[in-house]
Every structure is written in structure tokens, then in C-alpha cells.
Amino acid sequence: MKYLALMALLATPAMAVDNTIIRNCQAKHNYNGLNETKTWSDIATCIVTEKNKIRFAEEDRLWEFIKKHPHYRYPGMALPNGAIKPLDRCWGADKTYYIGADEKKKAKC
């Protein structure tokens, strides 16, 4: 039973990989197998370019969202209906902790 669970955990990420970009770049540069090394750098450049297009599009989408909703920029600040949580008194402060010190030396934040 434990081996079945282990196989399920290890096999799931392997099945979730989407290789369409790699296959398209290989087809675009006429990849014929491992013996043909001239096209490897062209295929690698194609793959990185296509993946960067996707990444840049996602980053642009996230920046547009942040511009519309700036209170989501910091964790714990966003509340429903556009309400903004008031800042904690220690928000952004340099936190210094003293271990085993008396009350006078303990930091407020």
C-alpha cells in the first residue's frame, strides 16, 4: 500500500508536464534526434523565448491587477469590499529581539 502511494506521488508531476512548446520548437527547427547537434542551440533559444513570452504576459497581468488594487501588494492587507486593514503598530519596523533580557530591553515590536 505504501508503495502504491509513493508511486502515485512520484508519477503525478511527471504526467502533468506540458511539452507542447518543446515539441513545436523541435518541429520548427527540424530536429531529427540526438545525432544532429547543430540545431540544439536554436531549439533551446526557441524554447526559452516562448516560455518568456508566457511569463511576461502573466507578469503584465499581475501588475495590472496590482495597479487596480494596490492594497493587495502587501500580505494581510486586503479585506473584502475594498476595506483596508489598518496597519499594525510594528508594520515596517526593524524588529529586534532580546532573549532572556529584562523588561527594559525587550523590543516593542
FENLIN-V67738 format. One record per residue. N is the residue number from 1. RES is the residue in three letters. NEAR is the number of other C-alpha atoms within 8 Angstrom. Layout:
# FENLIN-V67738
n->(N,N)
res->(RES,RES)
near->(NEAR,NEAR)
This chain:
# FENLIN-V67738
n->(1,2,3,4,5,6,7,8,9,10,11,12,13,14,15,16,17,18,19,20,21,22,23,24,25,26,27,28,29,30,31,32,33,34,35,36,37,38,39,40,41,42,43,44,45,46,47,48,49,50,51,52,53,54,55,56,57,58,59,60,61,62,63,64,65,66,67,68,69,70,71,72,73,74,75,76,77,78,79,80,81,82,83,84,85,86,87,88,89,90,91,92,93,94,95,96,97,98,99,100,101,102,103,104,105,106,107,108,109)
res->(MET,LYS,TYR,LEU,ALA,LEU,MET,ALA,LEU,LEU,ALA,THR,PRO,ALA,MET,ALA,VAL,ASP,ASN,THR,ILE,ILE,ARG,ASN,CYS,GLN,ALA,LYS,HIS,ASN,TYR,ASN,GLY,LEU,ASN,GLU,THR,LYS,THR,TRP,SER,ASP,ILE,ALA,THR,CYS,ILE,VAL,THR,GLU,LYS,ASN,LYS,ILE,ARG,PHE,ALA,GLU,GLU,ASP,ARG,LEU,TRP,GLU,PHE,ILE,LYS,LYS,HIS,PRO,HIS,TYR,ARG,TYR,PRO,GLY,MET,ALA,LEU,PRO,ASN,GLY,ALA,ILE,LYS,PRO,LEU,ASP,ARG,CYS,TRP,GLY,ALA,ASP,LYS,THR,TYR,TYR,ILE,GLY,ALA,ASP,GLU,LYS,LYS,LYS,ALA,LYS,CYS)
near->(4,5,6,7,8,8,8,8,8,8,8,8,8,7,6,6,6,5,6,6,10,9,8,8,11,10,8,7,9,6,9,6,5,5,5,9,6,5,9,8,7,8,12,8,8,9,11,8,8,9,9,8,8,8,8,8,8,8,8,8,8,8,8,8,8,11,7,6,8,7,9,9,8,6,6,5,12,11,8,5,4,6,7,8,8,5,6,5,5,8,6,4,6,4,7,6,6,8,4,4,8,6,5,5,7,9,8,4,7)
